[in-house]
Amino acid sequence: MDFDLSPKVAELSSRIAGFMKLHVYPNESAYYEYLDQGASRWVIPPIMEDLKEKARAAGLWNLFLPESEHGAGLTNLEYAPLAELMGRSPIASEVFNCAAPDSGNMEVLARYGSDAQKKAWLAPLLRGEIRSAFAMTEPDVASSDATNIRATIVRDGDEYLINGHKWWTSGAMDPRCRILIFMGKTDPEADRHSQQSMILVPMDTPGVQLVRPLTVYGYDDAPHGHAEMLFEDVRVPAANLLLGEGRGFEIAQGRLGPGRIHHCMRLIGMAERALQDLCRRAGERVAFGKPLSAQGVVREAIANSRIEIDQARLLTLKAADMMDKVGNKAARAEIAMIKVIAPSMALRVIDRAVQVHGGAGVSGDFGLAAAWAAARTLRLADGPDEVHRVSIAKLELARHAVH
């Protein structure tokens, strides 16, 4: 594969980097300070909407969606370096309307939604007017195995009746969240991979209840948030079903392929920024008579971080290239591998940066503690490492005809 950026991607990369230097990085503090000023943290800092308008005016908008006319016409391989740049800031992906879970939900709607569903929900999501959430994980079962899902979606005339208990519904706490993609069982007697369906549930539907916001190592991730939710006798039109009954597992697999690689790309950007912070801190601090940057153990940490970041990037680019050329299913081993490697790599790099920062590294002043919490979460969010390792092993055994 060719690692050179195409002229189009090189130009976009330069523009994104410039935009972030001029607009995003200088406003990170203002964004978080606004959340701490009022009685509630579940509010939208005005600076975010201002930055979104600037990004859209600059043509840096909806850069994902490789299989759709709604995006920028980029392949997964072309999008990779752009997502990496966005990953360097915790607020950048939303600025460019490329943030999870909206990006995954938009891909679902673009790929599987009806014309009416696209008009009602995809169009405002693409415009950045609303946000969305994905309700799959449940507190009472191991949701890494989607066949365990207990929530029910029962046909009742021209409607579906929905009942279930969900949590880690990321984005549902956002006051702009208007629509959920809900996964539940329509036929518990069907083949185990044909029992599940996905359906669109507007947030204001009677019976949809926000129980509480969850925290990640103490972080509430406001105003985005991660909600625990109850769905009690929720009724939505039958036309809200996505693709058809029993197609939920298929949709989930289609959604999680691109979603996983987007997270990996952003994690590489997060690790790059942590390494940058590590190097700057090492150059500014003196211990035992010489700068930290002259200490052998710190240089070893820097060298290992560079090696590991580049290794993860190369495998991520390979996975993206395979997704473009042979499809997500054929690239499933590579997707699983980067899902294991990228967050683990980012955790190691961030941890080294924390160590070099000393006490400051575990404070909220430098963003490293929050970055570590976010990276640690991604060893679970798109499926546990153990599940991905099992998939990799099965494919490898099959390749060698070992049973």
Summary of the structure (lengths in Angstrom):
residues: 403
radius of gyration: 21.5
end to end distance: 32.3
largest distance: 78.3
contacts: 1373
relative contact order: 0.10
helix: 53%
strand: 16%
